[in-house]
Amino acid sequence: MQITRRHLLQTTGASALLAGIGQQAFAQAALENATIVTGFAAGGTSDTICRRVAQKLQPDYAKAVVVDNRTGAGGQIAINYIKARPADGTTMLQTPTSMLTIYPHIYKKLSYDPQTDLTPVSLGCVFDFGFAVGPAVPASVKTVADFLAWAKANPTGANFGSPAAGSTPHFVGVLIGKSAGVELKHAAYRGTQPAMLDLLGGNISAVSGPIGDITQHLSTGKVRILSVSGTKRSRFAPDVPTLMEQGINMAHSEWFAFFLPPKANPELVARLNAGMKNALAQKDVIDGLGTFGLEAMSSTPAELAELIKKDTAKWGPIVKEVGFTAEA
């Protein structure tokens, strides 16, 4: 999915309405405490946006805002936790799109309904993925084609890690292999950072994950990014060609978004949305997220809800092509 960077930020009517509601919303008394829950480990991109936004929600939305990393089950533990919480604004979720738009296609019995068990609040950011190799792969491997040829000749090294089974980067890695008829064995981790540690240690050959989770390890000299997943080169890795430039007809990016528990009061949603929009417009947040390969982006709740529906429909045929299923 490619999101037009300006489209959701410049929806004139919605923005004007939100501004009016936002001024009224911020006049309400701040909560004592609030928590942003993420399903991924500390130190990764998901955790990073949570912590930067948490800082900016203080003290207007809540006097204290903390981050709770509830890892496991590819992000599902965090979602299940949120859906059972009171919709009083004290607990919110930040999650990647995969758990909401891909998981419904791969789990026969998903323990939550993305359409009814969460209340959309706002987008948080958009980003591309990188496909990188580490010390387990010879230095002569410099392109995706090189890696696929090497993997074909060295089946024990034909593998890659991703932040979660059934996530967008998981499918990107599988589709890269399928483009050349090479089966790349997948290893699922609780976030990209644990996968990167195994990559650096030579335990896995490659990682498919958010570009920012990979670029922060380039200084080690042990990681080489072979491609990025967007329709054009990433400004965070301008020298790295896209998959399409390398002859693989595929382009995928992803978004992170914020949600409240189900059936949250519209006034509360509007208040948190105003806080999110304000936080994501701050220069230090934009610059800070940029260091992790994330482009800050807010939206209205309605725009986010529509985006979920569109992306869910998009991923159906892709999942069918890959043939991946998971047991709930």
PLY file of the C-alpha trace (Angstrom):
ply
format ascii 1.0
element vertex 328
property float x
property float y
property float z
element edge 327
property int vertex1
property int vertex2
end_header
0.00 0.00 0.00
1.20 3.45 -0.85
-0.40 6.35 1.04
-0.25 9.82 -0.50
1.67 11.74 2.16
-0.37 14.90 1.86
-3.81 13.41 1.34
-4.62 12.47 4.90
-2.89 15.49 6.36
-4.76 17.98 4.22
-8.37 16.89 4.27
-9.68 20.44 4.55
-13.18 19.92 5.88
-12.20 17.24 8.35
-9.24 19.22 9.59
-11.32 22.33 10.16
-13.93 20.36 12.07
-11.25 18.61 14.10
-9.60 21.90 14.98
-12.87 23.19 16.39
-13.52 20.03 18.34
-9.89 19.90 19.43
-9.97 23.34 21.07
-13.06 22.35 23.00
-11.63 18.93 23.83
-8.41 20.28 25.30
-10.45 22.46 27.62
-11.49 19.29 29.45
-9.61 18.21 32.53
-6.54 16.07 31.87
-6.52 12.44 32.95
-4.22 11.52 35.80
-2.56 8.64 33.92
-2.72 7.05 30.48
-0.96 4.12 28.82
-0.04 3.44 25.21
0.17 -0.30 24.57
2.26 -1.77 21.76
2.64 -5.43 20.85
6.34 -5.14 20.07
9.60 -4.95 21.97
11.29 -1.83 23.31
13.84 -0.23 20.99
12.00 -0.89 17.73
10.01 1.44 15.51
6.65 0.60 17.08
8.00 1.38 20.54
9.68 4.56 19.29
6.55 6.24 17.98
4.69 5.32 21.16
7.28 6.99 23.38
7.52 10.14 21.26
3.76 10.59 21.15
3.44 9.78 24.86
5.72 12.71 25.70
3.56 15.12 23.70
0.26 13.93 25.18
1.51 15.24 28.52
0.18 17.20 30.30
-2.87 18.26 28.23
-4.37 14.82 27.55
-3.00 13.14 30.69
-0.62 14.25 33.40
1.48 11.11 32.87
1.57 8.84 29.80
3.61 5.62 29.80
4.29 2.86 27.24
3.46 -0.78 27.89
5.21 -3.37 25.65
2.93 -6.42 25.61
4.78 -8.61 23.15
3.79 -11.95 21.70
1.56 -13.66 19.13
2.63 -11.20 16.46
0.92 -8.25 18.11
-2.28 -10.06 19.03
-1.68 -10.04 22.78
-1.70 -6.24 22.84
-4.89 -6.03 20.76
-6.70 -8.58 22.93
-5.63 -6.65 26.00
-6.98 -3.38 24.64
-10.32 -4.76 23.48
-11.09 -5.79 27.07
-10.10 -2.48 28.65
-12.57 0.22 29.69
-13.12 2.80 26.96
-12.31 5.66 29.34
-9.27 7.00 27.50
-6.71 5.73 30.01
-5.52 2.88 27.76
-4.86 3.07 24.03
-3.26 0.85 21.41
-0.64 1.53 18.76
-0.37 -1.21 16.17
0.95 -1.83 12.65
-1.55 -2.51 9.88
-0.74 -6.22 9.51
-2.65 -7.25 12.64
-5.80 -5.57 11.30
-5.69 -6.09 7.54
-3.71 -9.30 6.97
-4.45 -11.43 10.03
-8.18 -11.71 9.15
-7.09 -13.59 6.02
-4.61 -15.97 7.65
-6.37 -16.95 10.89
-9.50 -19.07 10.69
-10.47 -17.95 14.18
-9.01 -14.58 15.02
-9.61 -13.64 18.64
-10.64 -10.08 17.79
-12.57 -8.26 15.09
-10.60 -5.28 13.71
-13.84 -3.61 12.65
-15.67 -3.78 16.00
-13.15 -4.45 18.79
-11.15 -1.25 18.32
-12.10 2.42 18.00
-9.97 4.18 15.33
-8.32 7.40 16.51
-5.53 8.42 14.10
-2.74 7.30 11.86
0.70 7.74 13.40
3.19 7.26 10.59
3.96 5.52 7.31
7.15 3.73 6.28
8.79 1.34 3.83
10.51 -1.97 4.48
14.08 -2.97 3.87
15.48 -6.39 2.99
18.93 -6.79 4.52
21.61 -9.44 4.88
24.25 -9.95 7.54
27.53 -11.78 8.29
26.10 -15.18 7.33
25.95 -14.03 3.69
29.15 -13.51 1.60
30.22 -9.91 0.94
29.89 -10.61 -2.79
26.09 -10.60 -2.39
25.11 -7.03 -3.21
21.66 -7.28 -4.83
18.44 -9.21 -4.29
19.27 -11.32 -7.35
22.67 -12.12 -5.84
21.04 -13.20 -2.58
18.46 -15.39 -4.30
21.18 -17.07 -6.38
23.25 -17.64 -3.24
20.21 -18.96 -1.32
19.44 -21.37 -4.16
22.99 -22.71 -4.06
23.06 -22.75 -0.24
19.64 -24.03 0.93
20.70 -24.15 4.59
21.11 -20.36 4.44
17.91 -19.71 2.51
16.10 -17.99 5.36
15.00 -14.62 6.69
13.48 -13.16 9.83
10.60 -10.71 10.26
8.89 -9.02 13.22
5.88 -11.38 13.13
4.37 -14.29 11.23
1.68 -13.02 8.88
2.99 -9.44 8.97
3.63 -7.33 5.88
7.44 -7.81 6.04
6.87 -11.57 6.34
4.93 -11.53 3.07
7.49 -9.23 1.43
10.22 -11.78 2.19
8.16 -14.71 0.92
7.25 -12.87 -2.28
10.91 -11.97 -2.88
11.74 -15.66 -2.80
8.78 -16.64 -4.98
9.89 -14.14 -7.62
12.83 -16.44 -8.38
11.33 -19.77 -7.38
13.38 -19.91 -4.17
11.79 -21.01 -0.93
13.07 -18.75 1.83
12.38 -20.25 5.25
10.78 -17.72 7.57
11.62 -17.11 11.23
9.12 -15.00 13.20
10.35 -12.78 16.03
8.73 -10.54 18.65
9.64 -7.41 16.73
12.38 -6.52 14.27
15.10 -5.76 16.82
15.34 -9.37 18.09
15.59 -10.45 14.44
18.35 -7.92 13.81
20.33 -9.24 16.78
20.19 -12.73 15.28
21.18 -11.28 11.89
24.19 -9.53 13.43
25.13 -12.77 15.18
25.05 -14.73 11.94
22.15 -16.90 13.11
19.92 -15.95 10.19
20.84 -14.80 6.70
18.43 -11.92 6.10
15.78 -9.72 7.70
12.70 -8.12 6.19
11.56 -5.26 8.40
10.91 -1.52 8.73
13.71 0.42 7.06
14.48 2.35 10.25
14.97 -0.82 12.27
17.69 -1.79 9.80
19.46 1.52 9.11
20.26 2.03 12.79
22.57 -1.01 12.58
24.52 0.07 9.48
27.25 1.59 11.64
28.25 -1.92 12.75
29.49 -2.64 9.23
27.82 -6.05 9.41
24.52 -5.20 7.70
23.85 -4.56 4.01
20.46 -3.39 2.76
19.75 -4.98 -0.61
16.40 -3.34 -1.37
13.55 -1.17 -0.16
9.88 -1.98 -0.67
8.34 1.34 -1.77
7.46 2.61 -5.22
10.48 4.90 -5.04
13.75 4.97 -3.15
13.53 5.77 0.52
14.92 9.10 1.66
16.33 7.16 4.61
18.39 4.90 2.31
18.70 6.83 -0.97
21.45 4.62 -2.39
19.41 1.43 -2.04
17.34 0.45 -5.11
13.69 -0.56 -4.83
12.50 -4.08 -5.52
10.89 -2.79 -8.71
14.22 -1.36 -9.87
15.64 -4.84 -9.44
12.99 -6.48 -11.57
10.60 -7.63 -8.83
7.12 -6.27 -9.54
6.13 -5.52 -5.96
5.74 -2.43 -3.78
4.45 -2.40 -0.22
4.65 0.11 2.61
2.89 0.15 5.96
1.36 2.38 8.59
1.13 2.50 12.37
-2.07 3.81 13.96
-3.63 4.53 17.33
-6.87 3.09 18.71
-9.04 3.16 21.81
-11.02 0.19 23.18
-14.38 -0.55 21.52
-17.34 1.81 21.82
-15.29 4.78 23.01
-17.25 8.01 23.39
-16.97 10.19 20.24
-15.99 13.23 22.32
-13.17 11.24 23.90
-12.06 10.03 20.46
-12.05 13.61 19.20
-10.04 14.76 22.20
-7.37 12.08 21.75
-7.33 12.65 17.99
-6.61 16.34 18.58
-3.78 15.38 20.92
-2.35 12.95 18.37
-2.55 15.47 15.56
-0.77 18.05 17.69
1.93 15.58 18.75
2.62 14.35 15.22
2.94 17.91 13.89
5.75 18.83 16.30
9.11 19.28 14.57
11.06 17.31 17.16
8.63 14.39 16.78
8.84 14.53 12.97
12.65 14.67 13.10
12.86 12.03 15.81
10.68 9.58 13.91
12.70 10.34 10.81
15.82 8.95 12.47
13.98 5.62 12.59
12.78 5.76 8.99
9.23 6.80 9.92
7.25 9.64 8.34
4.83 11.19 10.81
1.24 11.32 9.57
-2.09 11.90 11.28
-5.65 11.33 10.08
-9.24 11.60 11.17
-10.86 8.53 12.79
-13.10 8.12 9.72
-10.12 8.17 7.35
-8.37 5.51 9.41
-11.47 3.30 9.46
-11.76 3.55 5.67
-8.07 2.78 5.23
-8.46 -0.43 7.23
-11.33 -1.57 5.01
-9.41 -0.84 1.79
-6.22 -2.56 2.92
-8.11 -5.60 4.20
-9.63 -6.05 0.73
-6.22 -5.55 -0.92
-4.43 -8.24 1.10
-6.98 -11.01 0.47
-5.68 -12.07 -2.96
-2.04 -11.60 -1.93
-2.45 -13.96 1.03
-4.16 -16.46 -1.26
-1.25 -16.27 -3.71
1.32 -16.88 -0.98
-0.77 -19.67 0.52
0.14 -18.88 4.13
-2.26 -19.73 6.94
-1.82 -19.64 10.70
-3.54 -21.43 13.54
-5.23 -19.23 16.11
0 1
1 2
2 3
3 4
4 5
5 6
6 7
7 8
8 9
9 10
10 11
11 12
12 13
13 14
14 15
15 16
16 17
17 18
18 19
19 20
20 21
21 22
22 23
23 24
24 25
25 26
26 27
27 28
28 29
29 30
30 31
31 32
32 33
33 34
34 35
35 36
36 37
37 38
38 39
39 40
40 41
41 42
42 43
43 44
44 45
45 46
46 47
47 48
48 49
49 50
50 51
51 52
52 53
53 54
54 55
55 56
56 57
57 58
58 59
59 60
60 61
61 62
62 63
63 64
64 65
65 66
66 67
67 68
68 69
69 70
70 71
71 72
72 73
73 74
74 75
75 76
76 77
77 78
78 79
79 80
80 81
81 82
82 83
83 84
84 85
85 86
86 87
87 88
88 89
89 90
90 91
91 92
92 93
93 94
94 95
95 96
96 97
97 98
98 99
99 100
100 101
101 102
102 103
103 104
104 105
105 106
106 107
107 108
108 109
109 110
110 111
111 112
112 113
113 114
114 115
115 116
116 117
117 118
118 119
119 120
120 121
121 122
122 123
123 124
124 125
125 126
126 127
127 128
128 129
129 130
130 131
131 132
132 133
133 134
134 135
135 136
136 137
137 138
138 139
139 140
140 141
141 142
142 143
143 144
144 145
145 146
146 147
147 148
148 149
149 150
150 151
151 152
152 153
153 154
154 155
155 156
156 157
157 158
158 159
159 160
160 161
161 162
162 163
163 164
164 165
165 166
166 167
167 168
168 169
169 170
170 171
171 172
172 173
173 174
174 175
175 176
176 177
177 178
178 179
179 180
180 181
181 182
182 183
183 184
184 185
185 186
186 187
187 188
188 189
189 190
190 191
191 192
192 193
193 194
194 195
195 196
196 197
197 198
198 199
199 200
200 201
201 202
202 203
203 204
204 205
205 206
206 207
207 208
208 209
209 210
210 211
211 212
212 213
213 214
214 215
215 216
216 217
217 218
218 219
219 220
220 221
221 222
222 223
223 224
224 225
225 226
226 227
227 228
228 229
229 230
230 231
231 232
232 233
233 234
234 235
235 236
236 237
237 238
238 239
239 240
240 241
241 242
242 243
243 244
244 245
245 246
246 247
247 248
248 249
249 250
250 251
251 252
252 253
253 254
254 255
255 256
256 257
257 258
258 259
259 260
260 261
261 262
262 263
263 264
264 265
265 266
266 267
267 268
268 269
269 270
270 271
271 272
272 273
273 274
274 275
275 276
276 277
277 278
278 279
279 280
280 281
281 282
282 283
283 284
284 285
285 286
286 287
287 288
288 289
289 290
290 291
291 292
292 293
293 294
294 295
295 296
296 297
297 298
298 299
299 300
300 301
301 302
302 303
303 304
304 305
305 306
306 307
307 308
308 309
309 310
310 311
311 312
312 313
313 314
314 315
315 316
316 317
317 318
318 319
319 320
320 321
321 322
322 323
323 324
324 325
325 326
326 327
